[in-house]
């Protein structure tokens, strides 16, 4: 059960960031910024990697 919960959290984090990023707001600074999309992808990968490392250290994975 811990393993399933850990993988669900790892997969939910990038989904959350992508969902917020794709809401088509008019006044988002990263829309006109050149590095907005790469930054969003980097945040998703970084958050997933951090969760994976944390869960592995705690023995959940």
C-alpha positions as CSV (number, residue, x, y, z in Angstrom):
1,X,0.0,0.0,0.0
2,X,2.9,2.4,0.8
3,X,4.4,1.7,-2.6
4,X,1.2,2.5,-4.5
5,X,0.7,5.6,-2.4
6,X,4.3,6.8,-3.1
7,X,3.9,6.3,-6.9
8,X,0.5,8.0,-6.8
9,X,2.1,11.1,-5.1
10,X,5.1,11.0,-7.6
11,X,2.7,11.0,-10.6
12,X,0.2,13.5,-9.1
13,X,2.8,16.2,-8.6
14,X,3.7,16.8,-12.3
15,X,0.0,16.5,-13.1
16,X,-0.8,19.3,-10.7
17,X,1.9,21.6,-12.1
18,X,0.8,20.8,-15.7
19,X,-2.9,21.4,-14.8
20,X,-2.2,24.8,-13.3
21,X,0.2,25.7,-16.2
22,X,-2.4,24.8,-18.9
23,X,-5.3,26.8,-17.5
24,X,-4.9,29.5,-20.2
25,X,-4.7,32.5,-17.8
26,X,-4.3,35.9,-19.5
27,X,-1.8,37.4,-17.0
28,X,0.8,34.7,-16.4
29,X,4.4,36.0,-16.5
30,X,5.7,32.7,-18.0
31,X,3.5,32.9,-21.1
32,X,5.5,35.8,-22.6
33,X,8.8,34.6,-21.0
34,X,11.1,32.6,-23.2
35,X,12.0,30.1,-20.4
36,X,8.5,29.6,-19.0
37,X,7.8,26.2,-20.5
38,X,11.3,24.8,-19.7
39,X,11.0,26.1,-16.2
40,X,7.6,24.4,-15.7
41,X,9.0,21.1,-17.0
42,X,12.1,21.5,-14.8
43,X,9.8,22.0,-11.7
44,X,7.8,18.9,-12.6
45,X,10.9,16.7,-13.0
46,X,12.5,18.2,-9.9
47,X,9.4,17.7,-7.7
48,X,9.0,14.1,-8.9
49,X,12.7,13.4,-8.3
50,X,12.6,14.9,-4.9
51,X,9.6,12.8,-4.0
52,X,11.2,9.6,-5.4
53,X,14.3,10.2,-3.3
54,X,12.3,10.9,-0.2
55,X,10.2,7.8,-0.5
56,X,13.2,5.7,-1.3
57,X,15.0,6.9,1.8
58,X,11.9,6.2,3.9
59,X,11.7,2.7,2.6
60,X,8.4,3.2,0.7
61,X,9.9,2.3,-2.6
